[in-house]
Amino acid sequence: MRRTATVLAALLLAAGCSNGNSSGGGSGDTPGVTDSEIVVGTHMPLTGPAAAGYSKIAPATKAYFDYVNANGGVYGRKITYKIMDDGYNPANTQQVVRQLVLQDKVFAILNGLGTPTHTGVLDFLKTNRVPDLFVASGSRSWNQPDKYPGTFGFNPDYTVEGKILATHVKETYPGKKVCFLGQDDDFGKDSLVGVEKVLGPVAAKQTYVTSNPNVGPQMGAFKAAACDVIILATIPGFTALSIGTAAKIGFKPQFVVSNVGSDPTTLTKTLGQAAGLLEGVVAAGYLPLANDDANPWIQLFKKVNTEHNANAEFDNNVVYGMSVAYLFVQSLQGAGKDLTRDKLTAAVVNGGFTGPGLVSVRYSDKDHSGYGGEQLTKITGGKAAYFGTPYQTDDGDGPVTAYSGAAVTPPQNGIPTAQ
């Protein structure tokens, strides 16, 4: 029995290694690819502490794929998107990603969401040579091309974002006492690195864990420290919780929020009757805002949302999900008709992608991070609007500078063509 198990394990290992389909073989040998279909998978928090807002991302991505499929697909292949709920629990993430790779034989993992969740599957995806594209998180872990050549980020990394938010705080609130609340993982840590590169040590800093929906002690500590400005590296539920909790103890600092936790629609629904507390909240973004009906990308995505997403409530999470899908279709186009995993990765490395972003993506053989900057937003009357100019920077000691690239418009049919 023991020998049989050993032989079986060896066979499974061999099968896993063959999934990479490295050296130019045809698509007939590539997992998840047939002449008529490309099967892609993701892990998403459809339930759990991060479900508010984020549960809308994957259905929006699928809706854009359905739109592309209805218009002939990519080189005649239709995209099938398998969405697995991990509840924002790293143990669940490992289980569902193993299922997607080993049982469902997906071609790639796309936009797996979460810093603590996705970190735990990096090595597994590398071992099985599965492209790991456009992770839904700004952790710097995704930008390790030598260690993880198949992994690419999408969001601006949290250190880049921290530097941009802190630059705004430094210029707008000089002499004010600045404090920081971050998630107790690389999300919070990377953001704080960026903030303190610009501001130096903050006056007070606190962390939270997603399993404990109580930030009373943290807000109490900030009030006691007389914080004037609080920078939040928080997911939406904890953004709302922080703002609401502060108000309950008579504490009203200026909140400056990470883009991943600042969607006004999500925050308004979470705060309910207390949604007025969002007035004046500053955040940042790098994609068109859902309420900008004059933007041609928003017009396209609303059309797709109506036709293929059951006309779901349209917010920045929907815009995000469709933007990811657009970029993935660009990647498939760039990989060519004879689709393999290596050709997909090479297409991303070659870069040159344009899309709805306010700044450009930075993909190259040396840089696997996603978008390279952001523009500031402010909530007024329940709606966010951009102000100022987009900024770009790096995750090191480089300056925060204005981004001068020109915005692009979508193709007439809303579907990218081969580069």
Buried (B, 14 or more C-beta within 10 A) or exposed (E): EEEEEEEEEEEEEEEBEEBBBEEEBEBEEBBBBEEEBBBBBBBBBBBBBBBBBBBBBBBBBBBBBBBBBEEEBBBEBBBBBBBBBBBBBBEBBBBBBEBBBBEBBBBBBBBBBBBBBBBBBBEBBBBBBBBBBBBBBBBBBBBEBEEBBBBBBBBBBBBBBBBBBBBBBBEEBEEBBBBBBBBBBBBBBBBBBBBBBBBEEBBBBBBBEBEEEEBEEBBBBBBEBEBBBBBBBBBBBBBBBBBBBBBEEEBEBBBBBBBBBBBBBBBBBBBEEBBEBBEEBBBBBBBBBBBBEEBBBBBBBBEBBEEBBEEBEBBBBBBBBBBBBBBBBBBBBBBBEBBBBBBBBBBBBBBEBBBBBBBBBBBBEEBBBBBBBBBBBBBEEBBBEBEEEBBBBBBEEEEBEEBEBEBEEBEEEBBBEEE
